[in-house]
């Protein structure tokens, strides 16, 4: 799975809109796309998707901070 941090942030915002009853686009719903991307069942709730994306973003942030060397002055 090759998803950028920016895409995850977009997915999170779009799922929040869908949860409120709005559509992000006229095509397939973003929640359906994310469910297929992560291999989740179709009955996964919006809240569970948002939590999964937030956890993935936290994991990406932790990996980024561990790999970034601190500049020595």
Secondary structure, DSSP 8 states (H G I E B T S, - for coil): ----HHHHHHHHHHHHHHHTT--SSSSS-HHHHHHHHHT--TT--HHHHHHHHHHHHHHHHHHHHHHS-----
